Amino acid sequence: MGQTLLRILKIICYVALGALLAGFAVLALLGVLDICPRLDEGGISCVSPVFEVIASIAMAIVLLSVFMGLPALSAGSSFWHSISCGDGASDDCK
């Protein structure tokens, strides 16, 4: 039971890490390609409504991570777990 719970938590942490990295990547990509020229002060204006929705979701993920820390905390724990379990020698890595 304990191992199953740890595996579920590990999957949740990896999903949070992926969502956090995707949020930052999408915002960076939209800014660099000048699709959404205004991403400052929480205001988003893009060339089309579809890109505004995508940018709003990415901005929500990033702002949740910055102000609440929950996605960043779980993403950091999955990153730390992947680093510490790289050699597979630890008993906690199974």
Steps between C-alpha positions, in 0.01 A plus 500: 500500500780741592693429180189557290437835665861604444477405132179699460662801668804463277279503190317809628834672558623418149174632351542821703858535376383456141218752542733755658762466228232509230351818649833680496583367151165607353528850643856533375406371155200730468710796603794421271280437195317827576165318497415654835691827515352597837552256786577754769312583819275197458337651190513284191428621149569272205439498128208257530261380771639147481848620593352711781343188653827308470695790652244538780534133597880522492493823701271339759742209544798732536322738740374210714854374521646840585245608759385171654808290441303177482578401140860610546531302822373179346703561184811557710442182695472297179817664369682423826373142491627451145842637594536302821377178340713525189728216606215290644703411808259645753221286647255792467530495121319174439 
